[in-house]
Amino acid sequence: MHFHFQLANHYFGGLYLIEDIVTPIAWGLRERGHRVTMGFLPELPPWPSIVLVMEYFELDHVTDGFLQWRNDPRERKCVGLLCTEDISDRLVMDHPDYPGRRRNLLRVLPHCDFVWPIVPSDYHEHVPADRLSFLDFGYVDALRRDGLPAGERDIDVLLYGSLNDRRRGVLDELKKRGLKVAATRGLLPDYMRDNLIARARVVLDLKRADGVKFTSPTRICTAVQMGAALVAEKFDTSRLGSLYAYTQPCAFDEVVERCCALVRSPDCVDLGLAARERFSRETSMADNLGRAMTLPIFAELAAASR
């Protein structure tokens, strides 16, 4: 099959924010033998190619244009939607800077041939079961990267994500303990993010706010795949909590002490490498995609692609 990522509904700067979501999916599909392309409007491949869109329909005119194209009766299309956010998270979906995000998402969902959420939110309330399949993240051999030797790592703790008051407070406390800290800040391209992870003794994953229910599978998988010793704030009781097995999980009020202990441990780097080996044996992005592709539309696409 041919999957085409169409990301024109995102801001150019925002494309850096979604690299760790798009890239594992693209390489997992390639591992399964599928063709994967990416691009912007106006050129879109015809049926039976799959146009894969990632949720972000904040602007009304962008949503209107998408729906007009999707429902044009002159040619058949297949549209899949990747959903990365908790649809019930008001911090994201009802953010005053993006007032149309939830409203327009609800407009788009009925017009998609399939929907792949990567967080176990309430999408089943809006999408029928024969068009909805959860997409777990897992290991991708093509994205395996090695960090620097332990003696060359010049960052003690790297925060993976953007900075806000909640996260900054942890970094400030770590600095008071004499540790060298840094942050990816969310907007860095992959080559810069990977360089920072490669230089870090410990990578830190914290949720952005107290009300967040789900951990970030993409942050965890990216860091673990690079062999990082990852301290993850433990709070997620959903199926995503299985990813904590490849991290050093702890409660928010234990994060500083856990980071300090790991940085000073001679086994710090080895712990990350051992977690990656378990991750590579026990998970597979390609297999997870195969499970997500058991929906009826994929049987029709396979027949049409022969």
N, C-alpha and C positions, 0 to 999 in steps of 0.2 A: 504494500500500500504506500501511498504518497501522503505524508503529513506536511502541511505548509503552515508555519507559524506566522500569523498576521497580527502585528503588534502596533498598528497605526493608532489605536485608541489610547496609547500611552504617550506621555511627554518624552521628548528625546532624553532629557536628564533622568527621567524615571526608569529608563531602560537599564541603567546600572543597578537599580534596586532589585531587578528580577532575574539577573544572570544566574544566580544560584538556584533558581526555580526552573528556568527554561533549559539550561545546559544539561542537567542530568536526564531530563525527559527526552531531549533530542538524542543524546548518546544511548540511552536505554532503548529507544525506538530503533536506532541504527543497529544496535546489537541484535535486535530481533529480525533484522534483515529488511527493515522499511527504509524508504527514501525520505529524507527530511530536508526541507528548504525553509528559508525565512525571508521576509520582505515587508514592504509597505505598499499601500494602495498606489496606483489603481490596478495593477496586474495581479489577478488571483486565478489559481488553477481551477479548471472545471471538474465536475463530477467524473470519475469517482475519487478524485483527490479530496483530502480532508483539510478544511481550513480550521486551524486551531487558534483560538483567541483566548487571551488571558483577561480575566475580569478587571475592568476599570472603566466604567461608563459614567463618569462623573458629569460630563458635559452633555446637555440635551441634544445639541446639533450633531454630535458624534453618534449618539445613540440613534437618533432619527435616521442618519445616513446608513448606519449598519442595518437597521430594520428594513429600510427601503431596498437595500441590496439583497438582504436575506430573503425577502418575500417577493422579489421580482419573479413572476411566473414564467419568464421566457427560458430559463434554464434551471436545471436541478442543481442543488448544492448540498454539501455535507458540512455542518458547522459543529465543532466541539468547543466547549468552554471550560477553561481551567479556573477554578475558584480557590483562591489562596487565603481568604480571610473568613473569620467567623461572621456569618451573616447576621448574627444577633449581637455582635460586639458594637455597642453604640459609640465607643471611642473612635472606631473606624467608619462605620456605616452612617453615623449621624454626626460626623465631625462638621463643625460650622464652616470650615474652609472648603468642604466638599459636599454640599447639601444634596446633590443629585445622585450620590453613589448608590445607595440602597434602592431608591425609587427606580432608577434606570436599570439596575441589575434585575429587579423584579419584572421589568418590561422585557428584558432580553431572554430570561430563562425559558419561557415557553416556546421560543423559536429556535432552540438549539437541539441538534440531533442527539447529542450526549453531553453530559456534564461530569467533569472529574474534580471533585473537591479534594484538597490535600489536608484539610482540617475537618474533623468529624462534627460539623455544625448542623444546623437544622435545614439543610437543603432538601431533605425528603419531604418537607412541608410544601415545597414549591415545584418539585420535579418528580414525575412519575418514576417508579422503580425500574421500568424497562429503559430509561434514558439516564440513569444515575448510577455511577460506580465510584467508590472511593479509591483514590490513588495513593498508595503508600510509597514512600521514598526508600531507596536502598543503594547498595554499592554499585558503582560503575567503574569497571577496570580502566576505561579510557581516561578517566579523570583522576586516577591515582597520582598523587604528587608526594614527593619526599621533602621534609623540612631540612634545615641545616643541621650539621652535627651539634650535639648538646653544647660543646664548648664555644660554639660560634653564635649561639642564640643571645641576642642583646636586648630582648624585650622579656620582662618577667611575666606580665599578664596583659593579654590583648583582649579587649572587649569587642566582641563581634556584634556590630549593630550601631545604630545612631545613638547620640548622646542626649539624655534628658536629665532632669534633676535626680530621679531615682537611681539611674545608672551612674551618674557623675559622683554621687555621694559615696558609692562603693570604690570607685577609682581614687577619689580623694583620700579615703581611709587607707587604701593600699599604698598610696604615695607616702602617707605619714609613717607607714611601717618600713619605709626605705626601699620599696619596690619600684622598678621602672615600668610604667604602664603606657598603653597606647589604645587607640580605638579605630576600627575600620570606618566608623561614622556613616555607614550606609550607602554612600554615593560613590565609592571607589570602584573602578573597573576591576575585573577579575585578576589581572596580572599584578596589580598593586595589593589587593586583598590577600592573594596567595603569598606574596612576598612577606607581608606582615605575619601571616600565620606561620610561615616557614621559620621566622626569626623568634617566635614566641615559645617560652617554656610552658606556659599555660594559656589556653584560650578560654574566655569567659562568656557564657550565654545567660543573659538575664531577660525576663519579660519586661515589657516597656512600662507597664502600669499594674497596680494591684488587682484590677478587675479582669485582667486577661485570663482566659480559661485554658488556652492551648499553647503548648510550646511550639517552637519553630522547627519543623522537620528539616527544612532546607539548611538552616544554620548548623544544626547538629551534624547532619550528614556531610556537609562540606568540610567541617573541621575534622571530623573523625576520618574521613577519606584521605585527608592529608596527614594522618597519623598524629594529630594534636592531642595532648592531654587536655581534655575539656571539662571544666567545672560548669555544671548546668544547674540552674535554679530548679529545684524539684517542686512542682505544683500540679502538673497535669495528671489527672486520673483517667484520661481517655486512652484509646488504643495507641496514641502517640507516646504514651509513657513507656512503651517497650523500648524506645530509643535511649532511655536513661541507662540501659544495660551497658552502653558503650561510652559512658561518661563517668565523671565523678560527681554524682548528684548530691545536693544538700539544700536545706532550707535557706531562705534569703538571709536570715540573721546569722547563718553559719558560713556564708560565702567568703568573707574576708579571711577568717581563720583557715578555711580549707585551701584557699589560694596560697596563703603564706606557707603552709605546711608542704604543699606540693612543690612550690618553687624551690624550697630548700632541700627537697628530697633528691638523692642521687638517682632514684629510679623514675623521676618525673617523665622524661622523654620516652623511656621504655614502656611506661604505662600506656601512653598514647599509641605507640606502635603495636602493642599487644591488643589494644581495643580495636584497632583497624583490622588486624588479622581476623579477629572474631567477627567483625562486621562484614568482612569480605566472604567469610564462610557461611554466615547465617542469613544474609540478606542479598537481594538482587533487584536492581531497578528494572532490568529487562523482564524478570519473572513477575514483578508487581504490575508492570504494564500489561503483560499477558492476561493477568487476572482482571484488569480493568477493561480489557477488550473483549469480554464475553457477552456484552450487550448485543441485542438483535441487530443493530445497525451495522456492526462489524462483519457479521455473516453476509449481509447484503453487499457490503463494500468488497469483501473478499471475492464474492462471485462475480461482481462487476469488473474487478481488476484482472481477472484471468485472461 
